[in-house]
Amino acid sequence: MDSKSKYRSSLAFTDLLFNIVLGFAFMFIIAFLLINPVEKDATVESKAEFMIIMEWDDQSAYDVDLWMEDPVGNIVGFPNMNAGLLHLDKDDLGKSNDSVTLRDGTVKQVYLNREVMTIRGIVPGEYIVNNHLYSTKGTQQKGPIDVTTRIIKLNPFGEIHNGQITLRKRGAEETVIRFTIDPTGYVKSKNTLKKRFAGKRPGSGHISSTGATSEFMTTPGSTARPADDDEVHETDSPTAEGQGNSRPRDQYDPIPGGF
């Protein structure tokens, strides 16, 4: 009789333990069902049709600029980072802006020399991509720098160009590629015919990010980048067009007999 009582008591404990485990499993299932599932049909809205990525040695102090001209004459570079459907995301100054100050005051170095420009729509015609060595930043080595530029079509994805050019001295400017697109965004031709326009302003009536504009140079009161350590400015007086000029005059004026 005693042995049967012990057996019955053990069976009751097993049933209780099983019910507790079952209860936890049920609560876990309910909690899982209450979690909002990720929508499989969600899509990311396209914000660009083409992306131009320019990179150079991450450890270099050189300041290399990406410039671009669109079919209607808009010119985009560091002084004018938005015009028409062209957008430059950042003016990378080489190592001088590779420092990030954290919340606790410590400084972290993020060595990355890259500028990215996007074309946020389709305007048929020819686009010109240039690289320009703006400054060597007072470094000991004044030699050439290799610059890699990629052009990617995003919709649908495809690589239009991937090449490297060498900028041999401060002020050097090279045309990386000229490509022509049709109204559907198809790239129908490419060439490397040289054209210099770094710092140049387009003529009147070209489309800008805020409407028609006839000016491209930095105007008084705008947020132009600070001068580099090794730059020598000829004058702080207004130029012939009535505007101040924070860069050397010869960097902005069209090159006589140029491309």
ABEGO torsion letter per residue (X at the ends): XAAAAAAAAAAAAAAAAAAAAAAAAAAAAAAAAABBBBBAABBBBBABABBBBBBBBAABABBBBBBBBBAAGBBBBAABABBEABBBABBBAEAAAABBBBAAGBBBBBBBBBBBBBBAEBBBEBBBBBBBBABAGGBABABBBBBBBBBBBAOBBBBABBBBBBBABBGBBBBABBBBBBAAGBBABBBABBBBABGBBBBBGBBBAAEBBABABBBBGBBBBBBBAABBBABABBBAAGBBBABBAAAABBBBGBX
